[in-house]
Amino acid sequence: YGMDVYGAEIGDRAVAEACRYLQKYLQMGKYKHSLKTERVSGAGKTFTAERRHLELARGREEAKRGEYRIFEMVAGNSCYVNQFYKKSYFDFLVGDLPYGVQHGNVTNEGQTKLSRSPAALLQACLTAWRDVLKTGGVLALAWNVNVLPREAAERILESAGFTVLHGGVYERFQHRVDQSILRDLVLARK
């Protein structure tokens, strides 16, 4: 679709596997591409991350014209996304919060065990997410309402300065994944 795509994931392994898979796909499809990897750290080493930056073109002609798309993933904590990217950089942010069943979340570098609270993750990340989202941009989040009721998620978003989109289709996303996961989606505008 001609879009540049960026992502942040706490797990180094997940990022490495995603980039490896995409590279193999591009090689098989004979796309022109290049991959650069760099280490990123915060002031005073408050955090460390690894950025994998992939540029790709559909073929030789696009490459000659310099028509490259970007696929980039950062293996790092989403709480620092505003230190990975410039202010008002994105039109749309999409997140899938840990469901608190099998997967948890990390909200700070010194944390020794996973949290099962998507509320804590939201509160830790929303300032950074808001910083990198353009005015009028939309944040879309999926999560398990069994561990964070929709009303509580909406309050957290609104207290961070987002406008939750209500009514009609915006409230018909909820669906059962399994016995312990009732997934919902919320969209909120900056």
For each residue, the residues with C-beta under 8 A, 3 or more apart:
1:
2: 69
3: 69
4: 69 70 71 72
5: 69 70 71 72
6: 70 71 72 73 74 85 90
7: 15 18 72 73 74
8: 73 74 76 77 78 81 84
9: 14 15 18 73 74 75
10: 75 76 77 78 105 106
11: 14 15 75
12: 15 16 50 75
13: 16 17
14: 9 11 17 18 75
15: 7 9 11 12 18 19 50 52 73 74 75
16: 12 13 19 20 52 75
17: 13 14 20 21
18: 7 9 14 15 21 22 73
19: 15 16 22 23 35 52 54 73
20: 16 17 23 24
21: 17 18 24 25
22: 18 19 25 26 54 71
23: 19 20 26 27 33 35 54
24: 20 21 27 28
25: 21 22 28 29
26: 22 23 29 31 33 54 56
27: 23 24 30 31
28: 24 25
29: 25 26
30: 27 59
31: 26 27 56 57 58 59
32: 56 57 58 59 60 62 63
33: 23 26 54 55 56 57
34: 54 55
35: 19 23 52 53 54
36: 52 53 54
37: 50 51 52 53
38: 50 51 53
39: 48 49 50 51
40: 48 49 50 51 74 76 83 84
41: 45 46 47 48 49
42: 45 46 47 48 80 83
43: 46
44:
45: 41 42 48
46: 41 42 43 109
47: 41 42 76 77 80 83 109
48: 39 40 41 42 45 76
49: 39 40 41 74 75 76 77 80 84
50: 12 15 37 38 39 40 74 75 76
51: 37 38 39 40 72 73 74 75 84
52: 15 16 19 35 36 37 72 73 74 75
53: 35 36 37 38 70 72
54: 19 22 23 26 33 34 35 36 70 71 72
55: 33 34 68 69 70
56: 26 31 32 33 68 69 71
57: 31 32 33 60 62 63 67 68 69
58: 31 32 62
59: 30 31 32 62 63
60: 32 57 63 64
61: 64 65
62: 32 57 58 59 65 67 68
63: 32 57 59 60 66 67 68
64: 60 61
65: 61 62
66: 63
67: 57 62 63
68: 55 56 57 62 63
69: 2 3 4 5 55 56 57
70: 4 5 6 53 54 55
71: 4 5 6 22 54 56
72: 4 5 6 7 51 52 53 54
73: 6 7 8 9 15 18 19 51 52
74: 6 7 8 9 15 40 49 50 51 52 81 84
75: 9 10 11 12 14 15 16 49 50 51 52
76: 8 10 40 47 48 49 50 80 84
77: 8 10 47 49 80 106 107 108 109
78: 8 10 81 95 125 128 129
79: 107 108 124 125 128
80: 42 47 49 76 77 83 84 128
81: 8 74 78 84 85 125 128 129 131 132
82: 85 87 127 128 129 131 132
83: 40 42 47 80 128
84: 8 40 49 51 74 76 80 81
85: 6 81 82 89 90 132
86: 89 132
87: 82 131 132
88: 131 132 133 134 135
89: 85 86 132 134
90: 6 85 93 132 133 134 137
91: 133 134 137 138
92: 137 138 139 140
93: 90 129 132 133 137 138 139 140
94: 139 140 141
95: 78 129 139 140 141 142
96: 141 142 143
97: 105 118 121 122 141 142 143 144 148
98: 103 104 105 114 116 118 121
99: 102 103 118 143 144 147 180 181 183
100: 103 104 116 117 118 144 146 147 148
101: 144 147 180 181
102: 99
103: 98 99 100 114
104: 98 100 113 114 115 116
105: 10 97 98 114 115 116 117 118 120 121
106: 10 77 111 114 115
107: 77 79 111 115 120 121 124 125
108: 77 79 111 124
109: 46 47 77
110:
111: 106 107 108 114 115
112:
113: 104
114: 98 103 104 105 106 111
115: 104 105 106 107 111 120 121
116: 98 100 104 105 147
117: 100 105 120 121 147 148
118: 97 98 99 100 105 121 122 143 144 147 148 153
119: 122 123 148 152 153 156
120: 105 107 115 117 123 124
121: 97 98 105 107 115 117 118 124 125
122: 97 118 119 125 126 141 153 156 157 160
123: 119 120 126 156 160
124: 79 107 108 120 121
125: 78 79 81 107 121 122 128 129
126: 122 123 129 130 156 157 160 162
127: 82 130 131 160
128: 78 79 80 81 82 83 125 131 132
129: 78 81 82 93 95 125 126 132 133 139
130: 126 127 133 160 161 162 190
131: 81 82 87 88 127 128
132: 81 82 85 86 87 88 89 90 93 128 129
133: 88 90 91 93 129 130 137 138 139 190
134: 88 89 90 91 137 190
135: 88 190
136: 189 190
137: 90 91 92 93 133 134 189 190
138: 91 92 93 133 165 187 188 189 190
139: 92 93 94 95 129 133 157 162 187 188 189 190
140: 92 93 94 95 185 186 187
141: 94 95 96 97 122 153 185 186 188
142: 95 96 97 183 184 185
143: 96 97 99 118 147 148 153 183 184 186
144: 97 99 100 101 118 147 148 177 180 181 182 183
145: 148 149 150 153 174 182 183 184
146: 100 180 181 182
147: 99 100 101 116 117 118 143 144
148: 97 100 117 118 119 143 144 145 152 153
149: 145 152 153
150: 145 153 154 174 184 186
151: 154 155
152: 119 148 149 155 156
153: 118 119 122 141 143 145 148 149 150 156 157 186
154: 150 151 157 158 164 186
155: 151 152 158 159
156: 119 122 123 126 152 153 159 160
157: 122 126 139 153 154 160 162 164 186 188
158: 154 155 161 162 163 164 188
159: 155 156
160: 122 123 126 127 130 156 157
161: 130 158 190
162: 126 130 139 157 158 188 189 190
163: 158 188 189 190
164: 154 157 158 186 187 188
165: 138 170 186 187 188 189
166: 170 171
167: 170 171
168: 171 172
169: 172 173
170: 165 166 167 173 186 187
171: 166 167 168 174
172: 168 169
173: 169 170 183 184 185
174: 145 150 171 182 183 184 185
175: 182 183 184
176: 181 182 183
177: 144 181 182 183
178: 181
179:
180: 99 101 144 146
181: 99 101 144 146 176 177 178
182: 144 145 146 174 175 176 177
183: 99 142 143 144 145 173 174 175 176 177
184: 142 143 145 150 173 174 175
185: 140 141 142 173 174
186: 140 141 143 150 153 154 157 164 165 170
187: 138 139 140 164 165 170
188: 138 139 141 157 158 162 163 164 165
189: 136 137 138 139 162 163 165
190: 130 133 134 135 136 137 138 139 161 162 163
